[in-house]
C-alpha cells in the first residue's frame, strides 16, 4: 500500500491515478480535493448549512413570538391611554372616541418602533407610493367587488332578520363619528401595525420572500394570522380564548389580500385604502339597511 492509500483509504486510487495521467494533472493535488469534498469539507459544509438553516428558523420563530407579544402590549397600551380621557361631551354614547384614541396610540407606537428598526437594520417599510399603476388598479377592482359582496351579505342578513345590533343610537353624531373612525384611523393604523411591521421584519429575517402559492407568501400568511388573533380575546394567565369565528376568518382573509397588495405594490398606502374602504362599506351598509 503506498502513501496515498494510507492517507486516503476510502479513495479508489487506480481510477484517480488513471484520470490524472490522462489529464496530465498532479495526483496528490487531485486526491486532496477529493478528500476535502467527499471525506471532510463536504460534510462540514453540509453541517454548517444545516446549522445556519436551523438558526434562521429559530430566529424566524422568535420574531413571530416577539410580534405576538408586541401586539398584546400595544393593545394594552392603547387601552390604557384611551382610558385616561373622558369623552362625555364629544361622544356621549361611547361610539367612536375611545376607539379612535386607542388606534392613534397604537399607530404612534408602531411608527416609533418602525423608525428605530429602519435606522438600525436599514430596511424599507414602503411608506412611498410604490407601483402606483398596480396599486390603484387593485384598489378600484377591490372596491367594486366589495360593494357587491357587502350588498349581498346585508341582503341575506336582512332576510334572516340578523342585521347587526349596535350599542349606540344611529344619530348623526354617531354615524359620522364611527364612519370617520373607520375611514381615517382603522385602515392606516392597522395596516402599519399588522402589515408593514410584521411582513417587513419577517422578510428581513428570512432574507427573501417565501412564496407559497398564487403569489401569496409565508410572511403574509403569518401577518394575517397575527391580524386574526387581534380579533380574538385571549390571555396566557389565566389561559383563556374567546373567538368570533366569522370575524376571525374575515380578518384573516382581509389580511391575505392586504398583504399581497403590500408586497406586490411595494407600498402600505394601497392596503390602507382597501382596509378603510372595506370597513366603511361594511359598517355604512349596515347603517343603511337599519335606517331604511
LUMVOGU-241433 format. One line per 10 residues: their letters; for each residue y, z, x of N, C-alpha, C. Coordinates in Angstrom, 1 decimal, decimal comma, always signed. Each point is the difference from the previous one (the first is absolute). Layout:
% LUMVOGU-241433
A) Y Z X Y Z X Y Z X  ...;
END
This chain:
% LUMVOGU-241433
XXXXXXXXXX) -1,2 +0,0 +0,9 +1,2 +0,0 -0,9 +1,2 +0,0 +0,9  +1,0 -0,9 -0,2 +1,1 -0,1 +0,8 +1,1 +1,0 -0,5  +1,1 +0,0 +0,7 +1,1 +0,9 -0,3 +0,6 -0,2 -1,4  +0,0 -1,2 -0,4 +0,5 -0,3 -1,4 -0,9 +0,6 -1,1  -1,3 +0,0 +0,3 -0,9 +0,6 -1,0 +0,1 +1,5 -0,1  +0,4 +0,6 +1,1 +0,2 +1,5 +0,0 +1,3 +0,3 -0,7  +1,0 -0,8 +0,2 +1,3 +0,2 -0,5 +0,2 -0,4 -1,5  -0,7 -1,1 -0,4 +0,1 -0,5 -1,3 -1,4 -0,2 -0,6  -0,7 +1,1 -0,3 -1,5 -0,1 -0,3 -0,3 -0,7 -1,3  +1,0 -0,2 -0,9 -0,3 -0,6 -1,3 +0,3 -1,5 -0,1;
XXXXXXXXXX) +0,5 -0,5 +1,2 +0,4 -1,4 +0,0 -1,2 -0,9 +0,4  -0,1 -1,2 -0,6 -1,0 -1,0 +0,4 +0,6 -0,8 +1,2  -0,4 +0,5 +1,2 +0,7 -0,5 +1,2 -0,3 -1,5 +0,3  -1,2 -0,4 -0,3 -0,3 -1,4 +0,3 +1,0 -0,9 -0,8  +0,2 +0,2 -1,2 +0,9 -0,8 -0,8 +1,4 +0,1 +0,5  +0,5 +1,2 +0,4 +1,3 +0,1 +0,5 +0,2 -0,8 +1,3  -1,0 +0,2 +0,9 +0,1 -0,7 +1,3 -0,1 -1,5 -0,2  -0,8 -0,4 -0,9 -0,1 -1,5 -0,2 +1,3 -0,5 -0,5  +0,6 +0,7 -1,0 +1,3 -0,4 -0,5 +1,1 +0,0 +1,1  +0,0 +1,0 +0,8 +1,0 +0,1 +1,1 -0,2 -1,1 +1,0;
XXXXXXXXXX) -1,2 -0,4 +0,3 -0,3 -1,0 +1,0 +0,5 -1,4 -0,6  -0,3 -0,2 -1,3 +0,3 -1,3 -0,6 +1,5 -0,1 -0,2  +0,7 +1,1 -0,3 +1,5 -0,1 -0,2 +0,8 +0,3 +1,3  -0,8 +0,3 +1,0 +0,7 +0,4 +1,3 +0,9 +1,2 -0,2  -0,5 +1,0 -0,6 +0,8 +1,2 -0,2 -0,6 +1,2 +0,8  +0,9 +1,0 +0,3 -0,5 +1,2 +0,7 -0,9 +0,8 -0,9  -1,2 +0,2 +0,5 -1,0 +0,7 -0,8 +0,3 +1,5 -0,2  +0,5 +0,7 +1,0 +0,4 +1,4 -0,2 +1,1 +0,2 -1,0  +1,0 -0,9 +0,1 +1,1 +0,1 -1,0 -0,5 -0,3 -1,4  -0,9 -1,0 -0,2 -0,5 -0,3 -1,3 -0,8 +1,2 -0,5;
XXXXXXXXXX) -0,8 +0,6 +0,8 -0,8 +1,2 -0,4 +0,9 +1,1 -0,4  +1,1 +0,2 +0,7 +0,9 +1,1 -0,4 +0,6 -0,2 -1,3  +0,4 -1,3 -0,3 +0,5 -0,3 -1,3 -1,0 +0,3 -1,1  -1,2 -0,5 +0,2 -1,1 +0,2 -1,0 -0,2 +1,5 -0,3  -0,1 +0,8 +1,1 -0,2 +1,4 -0,1 +1,2 +0,7 -0,7  +1,2 -0,4 +0,3 +1,1 +0,6 -0,7 +0,0 -0,3 -1,5  -0,3 -1,2 -0,4 +0,1 -0,4 -1,4 -1,1 +0,5 -0,8  -1,2 +0,0 +0,6 -1,2 +0,3 -0,8 -0,6 +1,4 +0,2  +0,4 +0,6 +1,1 -0,6 +1,3 +0,3 +1,0 +1,1 +0,0  +1,2 -0,3 +0,2 +1,0 +1,1 +0,1 +1,3 -0,3 -0,8;
XXXXXXXXXX) +0,7 -1,0 +0,5 +1,3 -0,3 -0,6 +0,0 -0,3 -1,4  -0,9 -0,9 -0,4 -0,1 -0,4 -1,5 -0,2 +1,2 -0,9  -0,9 +0,9 +0,4 -0,3 +1,2 -0,8 +1,2 +0,9 +0,0  +0,7 +0,1 +1,1 +1,2 +0,9 +0,0 +1,1 -0,6 -0,8  +0,1 -1,3 +0,0 +1,0 -0,7 -0,8 -0,3 +0,2 -1,5  -1,3 -0,1 -0,4 -0,3 +0,1 -1,4 +0,2 +1,5 -0,4  -0,3 +0,9 +0,9 +0,2 +1,4 -0,3 +1,5 +0,3 -0,2  +0,8 -0,6 +0,9 +1,5 +0,2 -0,1 +0,5 -0,6 -1,3  -0,5 -1,2 -0,4 +0,4 -0,6 -1,2 -0,4 +0,9 -1,2  -1,2 +0,6 +0,0 -0,4 +0,8 -1,1 +0,8 +1,3 -0,1;
XXXXXXXXXX) +0,3 +0,6 +1,2 +0,9 +1,1 +0,0 +1,4 -0,3 -0,6  +0,5 -1,1 +0,5 +1,4 -0,5 -0,5 +0,0 -0,2 -1,5  -1,1 -0,6 -0,5 -0,2 -0,3 -1,4 +0,0 +1,3 -0,8  -0,8 +1,0 +0,4 -0,1 +1,3 -0,7 +1,4 +0,7 +0,1  +0,6 -0,1 +1,1 +1,3 +0,6 +0,2 +1,0 -0,6 -1,0  +0,0 -1,3 -0,2 +0,9 -0,6 -1,0 -0,4 +0,4 -1,4  -1,3 +0,0 -0,3 -0,4 +0,4 -1,4 +0,5 +1,4 -0,3  -0,2 +1,0 +1,0 +0,4 +1,3 -0,2 +1,5 +0,1 -0,2  +0,7 -0,8 +0,8 +1,5 +0,0 -0,1 +0,4 -0,5 -1,4  -0,7 -1,0 -0,5 +0,3 -0,6 -1,3 -0,2 +1,1 -1,1;
XXXXXXXXXX) -1,1 +0,7 +0,1 -0,3 +1,0 -1,0 +1,0 +1,1 +0,1  +0,4 +0,4 +1,2 +1,0 +1,1 +0,2 +1,3 -0,4 -0,7  +0,4 -1,3 +0,2 +1,3 -0,5 -0,6 -0,1 +0,1 -1,5  -1,1 -0,5 -0,6 -0,2 +0,1 -1,4 +0,1 +1,4 -0,5  -0,6 +1,0 +0,6 +0,1 +1,4 -0,4 +1,4 +0,5 +0,2  +0,7 -0,4 +1,0 +1,4 +0,4 +0,2 +0,9 -0,6 -1,1  -0,3 -1,2 -0,4 +0,8 -0,6 -1,1 -0,3 +0,7 -1,3  -1,2 +0,4 -0,2 -0,3 +0,7 -1,2 +0,7 +1,4 +0,0  +0,0 +0,6 +1,1 +0,7 +1,3 +0,1 +1,5 -0,2 -0,1  +0,5 -1,0 +0,6 +1,5 -0,3 -0,2 +0,3 -0,2 -1,4;
XXXXXXXXXX) -0,9 -0,8 -0,7 +0,3 -0,3 -1,4 +0,0 +1,3 -0,8  -0,8 +0,9 +0,3 -0,1 +1,3 -0,8 +1,3 +0,8 +0,4  +0,3 +0,1 +1,2 +1,2 +0,8 +0,5 +1,3 -0,6 -0,6  +0,1 -1,4 +0,1 +1,1 -0,7 -0,6 +0,2 +0,3 -1,5  -1,1 +0,0 -0,7 +0,1 +0,3 -1,4 +0,5 +1,4 -0,3  -0,5 +0,9 +0,8 +0,4 +1,4 -0,2 +1,5 +0,2 +0,3  +0,4 -0,7 +1,1 +1,4 +0,1 +0,4 +0,9 -0,6 -1,0  -0,4 -1,1 -0,6 +0,8 -0,6 -1,1 +0,1 +0,9 -1,2  -1,1 +0,6 -0,4 +0,1 +0,9 -1,1 +0,8 +1,2 +0,3  -0,1 +0,5 +1,2 +0,8 +1,2 +0,4 +1,5 -0,3 -0,1;
XXXXXXXXXX) +0,4 -1,1 +0,6 +1,5 -0,3 -0,1 +0,4 -0,3 -1,4  -0,8 -0,7 -0,8 +0,4 -0,3 -1,3 +0,1 +1,3 -0,9  -0,8 +1,0 +0,3 +0,1 +1,3 -0,7 +1,2 +0,8 +0,3  +0,8 -0,4 +1,1 +1,1 +0,7 +0,4 +1,3 -0,2 -0,9  -0,1 -1,1 -0,8 +1,2 -0,3 -0,8 -0,2 +0,2 -1,5  +1,1 +0,1 -0,7 -0,1 +0,1 -1,4 +0,5 -1,4 -0,6  -0,7 -0,5 -1,0 +0,4 -1,3 -0,5 +0,4 +0,1 -1,5  +0,3 +1,2 -0,5 +0,3 +0,2 -1,4 +1,0 -1,0 -0,6  +1,1 -0,1 +0,8 +1,1 -0,9 -0,5 -0,3 -1,5 +0,1  -0,6 -0,3 +1,2 -0,2 -1,4 +0,2 -1,2 -0,5 -0,7;
XXXXXXXXXX) -1,1 +0,8 -0,1 -1,2 -0,4 -0,6 -0,6 +1,1 -0,8  +0,5 +0,3 -1,2 -0,4 +1,2 -0,7 -1,5 -0,1 -0,5  -0,6 -1,2 -0,1 -1,3 -0,1 -0,4 -1,0 -0,1 +1,2  +0,5 +0,1 +1,2 -0,8 +0,0 +1,2 -0,9 -1,3 +0,0  +0,7 -1,1 -0,2 -0,7 -1,3 -0,1 -0,1 -0,8 +1,3  +1,1 +0,2 +0,9 +0,0 -0,9 +1,1 +0,7 +0,6 +1,3  +0,9 +1,0 -0,2 +0,7 +0,5 +1,1 -0,8 +0,7 +1,1  -1,0 +0,9 -0,5 -0,8 +0,7 +0,9 -0,9 -1,0 +0,9  -0,6 -0,9 -0,7 -0,8 -1,0 +0,7 +0,9 -0,9 +1,0  +1,2 -0,2 -0,4 +0,9 -0,8 +0,9 +0,2 +0,7 +1,3;
XXXXXXXXXX) +0,4 +1,3 -0,1 +0,2 +0,8 +1,2 -1,2 +0,2 +0,8  -1,2 +0,1 -0,6 -1,2 +0,1 +0,7 -0,3 -1,3 +0,8  +0,2 -1,1 -0,6 -0,2 -1,3 +0,7 +1,0 -0,3 +1,1  +1,2 +0,4 -0,2 +1,1 -0,1 +1,0 -0,4 +0,8 +1,2  -0,5 +1,2 -0,2 -0,4 +0,9 +1,1 -1,1 -0,6 +0,8  -1,0 -0,5 -0,7 -1,2 -0,6 +0,6 +0,4 -1,2 +0,8  +0,9 -0,8 -0,6 +0,4 -1,2 +0,7 +0,8 +0,3 +1,3  +0,8 +1,0 -0,1 +0,8 +0,3 +1,2 -0,9 +0,6 +1,1  -1,0 +0,8 -0,4 -1,0 +0,5 +1,0 -0,8 -1,2 +0,6  -0,4 -0,9 -0,8 -0,8 -1,2 +0,5 +0,9 -0,8 +1,0;
XXXXXXXXXX) +1,2 -0,2 -0,4 +0,9 -0,8 +0,9 +0,2 +0,7 +1,3  +0,1 +1,3 +0,0 +0,2 +0,8 +1,2 -1,2 -0,1 +0,9  -1,2 +0,1 -0,6 -1,3 -0,2 +0,7 -0,1 -1,4 +0,6  +0,3 -1,0 -0,8 +0,0 -1,4 +0,5 +0,9 -0,2 +1,1  +1,2 +0,6 -0,1 +1,0 -0,2 +1,1 -0,5 +0,5 +1,3  -0,6 +1,2 +0,0 -0,6 +0,6 +1,2 -1,2 -0,8 +0,5  -0,9 -0,4 -0,9 -1,1 -0,8 +0,5 +0,4 -1,3 +0,5  +0,9 -0,7 -0,6 +0,4 -1,3 +0,5 +0,7 +0,1 +1,4  +0,6 +1,1 +0,3 +0,6 +0,2 +1,3 -1,1 +0,3 +1,0  -1,0 +0,8 -0,3 -1,0 +0,4 +0,9 -1,0 -1,1 +0,3;
XXXXXXXXXX) -0,5 -0,6 -1,1 -1,1 -1,0 +0,1 +0,5 -1,4 +0,1  +1,3 -0,3 -0,3 +0,5 -1,3 +0,0 -0,7 -0,9 -1,0  -0,2 +0,5 -1,2 -0,6 -0,8 -1,0 +1,0 -0,4 -1,1  -0,3 -1,1 -0,7 +0,8 -0,6 -1,0 -0,5 +0,4 -1,4  +0,8 +0,7 -0,8 -0,3 +0,3 -1,4 +0,4 -1,0 -1,0  +0,6 -1,1 +0,5 +0,3 -1,1 -0,9 +1,0 +0,3 -1,1  +1,2 +0,5 +0,4 +1,0 +0,2 -1,0 +1,0 -1,2 -0,1  -0,4 -1,1 +0,6 +0,8 -1,2 -0,1 -0,5 -0,8 -1,2  +0,6 -1,2 -0,2 -0,4 -0,9 -1,1 -1,3 -0,7 +0,3  -0,4 -0,1 +1,3 -1,3 -0,6 +0,3 -0,1 -1,5 -0,4;
XXXXXXXXXX) -1,1 -0,4 -0,6 -0,2 -1,3 -0,5 +0,5 -0,1 -1,4  +1,3 -0,4 -0,1 +0,7 +0,0 -1,3 -0,7 -0,9 -1,1  -0,4 -1,2 +0,5 -0,6 -0,9 -1,0 -1,3 +0,5 -0,6  -0,8 +0,6 +0,9 -1,3 +0,6 -0,5 +0,3 +1,2 -0,9  +0,9 +0,8 +0,5 +0,3 +1,3 -0,8 +0,6 -0,3 -1,3  +1,0 -0,8 -0,1 +0,6 -0,3 -1,3 -1,0 -0,7 -1,0  -0,8 -0,9 +0,5 -1,0 -0,7 -0,8 -1,0 +1,0 -0,6  -0,4 +0,9 +0,8 -1,0 +1,0 -0,4 +0,7 +0,9 -1,1  +1,2 +0,4 +0,2 +0,7 +0,9 -1,0 +0,1 -0,7 -1,3  +0,4 -1,3 +0,0 +0,2 -0,7 -1,2 -1,3 -0,2 -0,8;
XXXXXXXXXX) -1,1 -0,4 +0,7 -1,3 -0,2 -0,6 -0,5 +1,3 -0,6  +0,1 +1,1 +0,8 -0,4 +1,3 -0,4 +0,7 +0,5 -1,2  +1,3 -0,2 -0,1 +0,8 +0,4 -1,1 -0,4 -0,7 -1,3  -0,2 -1,3 +0,1 -0,4 -0,8 -1,2 -1,4 +0,5 -0,5  -0,9 +0,2 +0,9 -1,4 +0,4 -0,4 +0,1 +1,4 -0,5  +0,8 +0,9 +0,6 +0,0 +1,4 -0,5 +0,6 +0,2 -1,3  +1,0 -0,9 -0,3 +0,6 +0,0 -1,4 -1,1 -0,2 -1,0  -0,8 -1,0 +0,2 -1,1 -0,3 -0,9 -1,0 +1,1 -0,1  -0,4 +0,6 +1,2 -0,9 +1,1 +0,0 +0,5 +1,2 -0,8  +1,3 +0,3 +0,2 +0,6 +1,2 -0,6 +0,0 -0,2 -1,5;
XXXXXXXXXX) +0,4 -1,2 -0,5 +0,0 -0,2 -1,4 -1,3 +0,1 -0,6  -1,1 -0,6 +0,6 -1,3 +0,1 -0,5 -0,5 +1,4 -0,1  +0,2 +0,8 +1,1 -0,4 +1,4 +0,1 +0,6 +0,8 -1,1  +1,3 -0,2 -0,2 +0,7 +0,9 -1,0 -0,3 -0,5 -1,4  -0,3 -1,3 -0,2 -0,5 -0,4 -1,3 -1,3 +0,6 -0,4  -0,9 +0,1 +1,0 -1,3 +0,6 -0,2 +0,2 +1,5 -0,3  +0,9 +0,6 +0,7 +0,2 +1,5 -0,2 +0,6 +0,2 -1,4  +0,9 -0,9 -0,4 +0,6 +0,2 -1,3 -1,1 -0,2 -1,1  -0,9 -1,0 +0,1 -1,0 -0,2 -1,0 -1,0 +1,2 +0,0  -0,2 +0,7 +1,1 -0,9 +1,1 +0,1 +0,8 +1,3 -0,2;
XXXXXXXXXX) +1,3 -0,1 -0,4 +0,8 +1,2 -0,2 -0,1 +1,0 +1,2  +0,2 -0,6 +1,2 -0,1 +0,8 +1,2 +1,2 -0,3 +0,9  +1,2 -0,3 -0,5 +1,2 -0,2 +0,8 +0,3 +1,3 +0,7  +0,7 -0,1 +1,2 +0,3 +1,2 +0,7 +0,9 +1,0 -0,7  -0,2 +1,3 +0,2 +0,8 +1,0 -0,6 +0,8 +0,7 +1,2  +1,3 +0,1 -0,3 +0,9 +0,6 +1,1 +0,4 +1,4 -0,4  +0,4 +0,7 +1,0 +0,4 +1,4 -0,2 +1,5 +0,1 -0,2  +0,6 -1,1 -0,2 +1,5 +0,0 -0,2 +0,3 -1,0 -1,1  +1,1 +0,2 -0,7 +0,4 -1,0 -1,1 +0,5 -1,3 +0,7  -0,2 -1,0 -0,7 +0,4 -1,4 +0,5 +1,4 -0,3 -0,4;
XXXXXXXXXX) +0,9 +0,8 +0,5 +1,4 -0,3 -0,3 +0,6 -0,8 +1,2  +1,3 -0,4 -0,1 +0,6 -0,9 +1,0 -0,1 +0,6 +1,4  +0,4 +1,3 +0,1 +0,0 +0,6 +1,3 -1,4 +0,0 +0,7  -1,0 +0,3 -0,8 -1,3 +0,1 +0,6 -0,6 -1,3 +0,3  +0,2 -1,0 -0,8 -0,5 -1,3 +0,2 +0,6 -0,7 +1,2  +1,4 +0,1 +0,1 +0,7 -0,6 +1,2 -0,4 +0,8 +1,2  -0,1 +1,3 -0,1 -0,3 +0,9 +1,2 -1,3 -0,3 +0,6  -1,0 -0,1 -0,9 -1,4 -0,2 +0,5 -0,2 -1,4 +0,5  +0,6 -1,0 -0,7 -0,1 -1,4 +0,5 +0,7 -0,2 +1,3  +1,2 +0,7 +0,2 +0,7 +0,0 +1,2 -0,8 +0,6 +1,2;
XXXXXXXXXX) -0,6 +1,1 -0,3 -0,9 +0,6 +1,0 -1,1 -0,9 +0,4  -0,7 -0,6 -1,0 -1,1 -1,0 +0,4 +0,5 -1,2 +0,7  +1,2 -0,4 -0,3 +0,5 -1,3 +0,7 +0,5 +0,3 +1,4  +0,8 +1,1 +0,2 +0,7 +0,2 +1,2 -0,7 +1,0 +1,0  -0,9 +0,8 -0,5 -0,6 +1,0 +0,9 -1,5 -0,1 +0,1  -0,7 -0,2 -1,1 -1,5 +0,0 +0,1 -0,5 -1,0 +1,0  +0,4 -1,3 -0,1 -0,4 -1,0 +0,9 +0,3 +0,2 +1,4  +1,3 +0,1 +0,3 +0,5 +0,2 +1,4 -0,7 +1,2 +0,7  +0,0 +1,2 -0,7 -0,6 +1,2 +0,6 -1,5 -0,1 +0,3  -0,7 -0,5 -1,0 -1,4 +0,0 +0,1 -0,5 -1,1 +0,9;
XXXXXXXXXX) +0,7 -1,1 +0,0 -0,5 -1,0 +1,0 +0,2 +0,3 +1,4  +1,1 +0,8 +0,3 +0,2 +0,4 +1,4 -1,1 +1,1 +0,3  -0,2 +0,9 -0,9 -1,0 +1,1 +0,3 -1,4 -0,5 +0,0  -0,4 -0,8 -0,9 -1,4 -0,4 -0,2 -0,4 -1,4 +0,4  +1,0 -0,8 +0,5 -0,4 -1,3 +0,5 +0,5 -0,1 +1,4  +1,3 +0,0 +0,3 +0,5 -0,3 +1,3 -0,5 +1,0 +1,0  +0,0 +1,3 -0,3 -0,4 +1,0 +1,0 -1,5 +0,0 +0,3  -0,9 +0,1 -1,0 -1,4 +0,0 +0,4 -0,5 -1,3 +0,5  +0,4 -1,2 -0,6 -0,6 -1,2 +0,5 +0,4 -0,3 +1,4  +1,3 +0,2 +0,3 +0,5 -0,2 +1,4 -0,7 +0,9 +1,0;
XXXXXXXXXX) -0,2 +1,3 -0,3 -0,6 +0,9 +0,9 -1,5 -0,4 +0,2  -0,7 -0,4 -1,0 -1,4 -0,3 +0,1 -0,2 -1,3 +0,8  +0,9 -1,0 -0,2 -0,1 -1,2 +0,8 +0,3 +0,4 +1,5  +0,9 +0,8 +0,2 +0,3 +0,4 +1,4 -1,2 +0,7 +0,7  -0,7 +0,9 -0,7 -1,1 +0,6 +0,5 -1,2 -0,9 +0,3  -0,2 -0,9 -0,9 -1,2 -1,0 +0,1 +0,4 -1,1 +1,0  +1,3 -0,3 +0,1 +0,4 -1,1 +0,9 +0,1 -1,3 -0,7  -0,4 -0,1 -1,3 +0,0 -1,2 -0,7 -0,2 +0,2 -1,5  +0,2 -1,0 -0,8 -0,4 +0,0 -1,4 -1,5 -0,1 -0,1  -0,6 +0,9 -0,7 -1,5 -0,1 -0,2 -0,2 -0,7 -1,4;
XXXXXXXXXX) -0,3 -1,3 +0,0 -0,1 -0,7 -1,3 -1,4 +0,3 -0,6  +0,0 +0,2 -1,3 -1,3 +0,3 -0,7 -0,4 -1,2 -0,8  +0,9 -0,4 -1,0 -0,3 -1,2 -0,8 +1,2 -0,4 -0,8  +0,1 -1,3 -0,3 +1,2 -0,5 -0,8 +1,3 +0,3 +0,6  +0,0 +0,2 +1,3 +1,3 +0,3 +0,7 +0,4 +1,4 -0,1  -0,9 +0,9 -0,6 +0,3 +1,4 -0,1 -0,5 +0,7 +1,2  +0,7 +0,9 +0,6 -0,4 +0,7 +1,2 -0,4 +1,4 -0,3  -0,7 +0,6 +1,0 -0,5 +1,4 -0,1 +1,2 +0,9 -0,1  +1,0 -0,2 +0,7 +1,2 +0,9 +0,0 +0,6 +0,0 -1,4  +0,0 -1,2 -0,6 +0,6 -0,1 -1,4 -0,9 +0,8 -1,0;
XXXXXXXXXX) -1,3 -0,1 +0,2 -0,9 +0,8 -0,9 +0,2 +1,5 +0,2  +0,1 +0,4 +1,2 +0,2 +1,5 +0,3 +1,3 +0,4 -0,6  +1,1 -0,8 +0,3 +1,3 +0,4 -0,6 +0,0 +0,1 -1,5  -0,7 -1,0 -0,6 -0,2 +0,0 -1,5 -0,7 +1,3 -0,5  -1,0 +0,4 +0,8 -0,8 +1,2 -0,4 +0,9 +1,2 +0,1  +0,8 +0,1 +1,1 +1,0 +1,1 +0,1 +1,0 +0,0 -1,1  +0,4 -1,2 -0,4 +1,0 -0,1 -1,2 -0,7 +0,4 -1,3  -1,3 -0,3 -0,1 -0,7 +0,4 -1,2 -0,2 +1,5 +0,0  -0,3 +0,6 +1,1 -0,2 +1,4 +0,1 +1,3 +0,8 -0,3  +1,2 -0,7 +0,2 +1,3 +0,7 -0,3 +0,1 +0,1 -1,5;
XXXXXXXXXX) -0,8 -0,8 -0,8 +0,1 +0,1 -1,5 -1,1 +0,9 -0,5  -0,6 +0,8 +0,9 -0,9 +1,0 -0,4 +0,6 +1,4 +0,2  -0,5 +1,0 -0,6 +0,3 +1,4 +0,3 -1,2 +0,6 +0,7  +0,3 +0,3 +1,3 -1,1 +0,6 +0,8 +0,5 +1,0 +1,0  -0,9 +0,9 +0,4 +0,3 +1,0 +0,9 -1,3 +0,4 +0,8  +0,2 +0,5 +1,2 -1,1 +0,4 +0,9 -0,4 +1,5 -0,3  +1,1 +0,8 -0,1 -0,3 +1,4 -0,2 +0,8 +0,5 -1,2  -0,6 +0,3 -1,2 -1,4 -0,3 -0,2 -0,3 -1,4 -0,3  -1,2 -0,5 +0,3 -0,2 -1,4 -0,2 -0,1 -0,4 -1,4  +0,9 -1,0 -0,4 +0,1 -0,4 -1,4 +0,5 -1,4 +0,0;
XXXXXXXXXX) -0,6 -0,8 -0,9 +0,4 -1,4 -0,2 +0,1 -0,3 -1,5  +1,2 -0,6 -0,3 +0,2 -0,4 -1,4 +0,5 -1,5 +0,1  -0,8 -0,9 -0,7 +0,3 -1,4 +0,1 +0,1 -0,6 -1,4  +1,1 -0,9 -0,1 +0,1 -0,8 -1,1 -0,5 -1,4 +0,4  -1,1 -0,4 -0,4 -0,7 -1,2 +0,5 +0,8 -1,3 -0,1  +0,6 -0,3 -1,2 +0,8 -1,2 -0,1 +1,2 +0,0 +1,0  +0,6 +1,2 +0,1 +1,2 +0,0 +0,9 -0,5 -0,1 +1,4  -1,1 +0,6 +0,4 -0,6 -0,1 +1,4 -0,3 -1,5 +0,3  -0,7 -0,7 -0,8 -0,4 -1,4 +0,3 +1,2 -0,9 -0,1  +0,9 +0,3 -0,9 +1,2 -0,9 +0,0 +0,8 +0,2 +1,2;
XXXXXXXXXX) +0,2 +1,2 +0,5 +0,7 +0,2 +1,3 -0,7 -0,6 +1,2  -1,3 +0,0 +0,0 -0,8 -0,6 +1,1 +0,2 -1,5 -0,1  -0,1 -0,6 -1,1 +0,2 -1,5 -0,2 +1,4 -0,4 +0,4  +1,0 +0,8 -0,4 +1,4 -0,3 +0,3 +0,2 +0,1 +1,5  -0,7 +1,0 +0,6 +0,1 +0,1 +1,5 -0,6 -1,1 +0,7  -1,1 -0,6 -0,4 -0,6 -1,2 +0,6 +1,0 -1,1 -0,1  +0,6 -0,3 -1,1 +0,9 -1,1 -0,2 +1,2 +0,2 +0,9  +0,6 +1,2 +0,0 +1,2 +0,2 +0,8 -0,3 +0,0 +1,5  -1,2 +0,5 +0,4 -0,3 +0,0 +1,4 -0,2 -1,4 +0,5  -0,7 -0,8 -0,8 -0,2 -1,4 +0,4 +1,4 -0,7 +0,1;
XXXXXXXXXX) +0,9 +0,2 -0,9 +1,3 -0,6 +0,0 +0,8 +0,5 +1,3  -0,2 +1,2 +0,3 +0,7 +0,6 +1,1 -0,4 -0,7 +1,3  -1,3 -0,2 +0,2 -0,5 -0,6 +1,2 +0,2 -1,5 +0,0  -0,1 -0,6 -1,1 +0,2 -1,5 +0,0 +1,5 -0,4 +0,2  +0,9 +0,8 -0,6 +1,4 -0,3 +0,0 +0,7 +0,6 +1,2  -0,7 +1,0 +0,7 +0,5 +0,7 +1,1 +1,4 +0,7 -0,4  +0,0 +0,6 -1,2 +1,1 +0,7 -0,5 -0,4 +1,0 -1,1  +0,7 +1,1 +0,0 -0,3 +1,0 -1,0 +0,9 -0,2 -1,2  +1,0 -0,9 +0,1 +1,0 -0,2 -1,1 -0,7 -0,6 -1,2  -0,9 -1,0 +0,1 -0,6 -0,6 -1,1 -1,0 +0,9 -0,7;
XXXXXXXXXX) -0,8 +0,8 +0,7 -0,8 +1,0 -0,7 +0,8 +1,0 -0,8  +1,2 +0,4 +0,5 +0,9 +0,8 -0,7 +0,4 -0,6 -1,4  +0,3 -1,3 +0,1 +0,4 -0,7 -1,2 -1,2 +0,0 -1,1  -1,2 -0,4 +0,4 -1,0 -0,1 -1,0 -0,4 +1,4 -0,5  +0,1 +1,0 +0,9 -0,3 +1,4 -0,4 +1,0 +0,4 -1,1  +1,2 -0,2 +0,3 +1,1 +0,4 -1,0 -0,1 -0,8 -1,3  -0,3 -1,3 +0,2 -0,1 -0,9 -1,2 -1,1 +0,5 -0,9  -1,2 +0,2 +0,6 -1,2 +0,4 -0,8 +0,3 +1,4 -0,7  +0,6 +0,9 +0,7 +0,3 +1,3 -0,7 +1,0 -0,2 -1,1  +1,1 -0,7 +0,2 +1,0 -0,2 -1,1 -0,7 -0,8 -1,1;
XXXXXXXXXX) -0,8 -1,0 +0,2 -0,6 -0,7 -1,1 -1,0 +0,9 -0,8  -0,8 +0,8 +0,8 -1,0 +0,8 -0,7 +0,7 +1,1 -0,8  +1,0 +0,7 +0,5 +0,7 +1,0 -0,7 +0,9 -0,6 -1,1  +0,7 -1,0 +0,4 +0,9 -0,6 -1,0 -0,7 -0,6 -1,2  -1,1 -0,6 +0,2 -0,8 -0,6 -1,1 -0,5 +1,1 -0,9  -0,4 +1,1 +0,6 -0,4 +1,1 -0,8 +1,1 +0,5 -0,9  +1,2 +0,1 +0,6 +1,1 +0,4 -0,8 +0,3 -1,0 -1,2  -0,1 -1,3 +0,4 +0,3 -1,0 -1,0 -1,0 +0,1 -1,2  -1,3 +0,2 +0,3 -1,0 +0,0 -1,1 +0,2 +1,3 -0,8  +0,4 +1,1 +0,6 +0,2 +1,2 -0,7 +1,3 +0,0 -0,9;
XX) +1,0 -0,8 +0,4 +1,2 +0,0 -0,7 +0,1 -1,2 -1,0  -1,0 -0,8 +0,0 -0,1 -1,1 -1,0 -0,1 +0,5 -1,4;
END
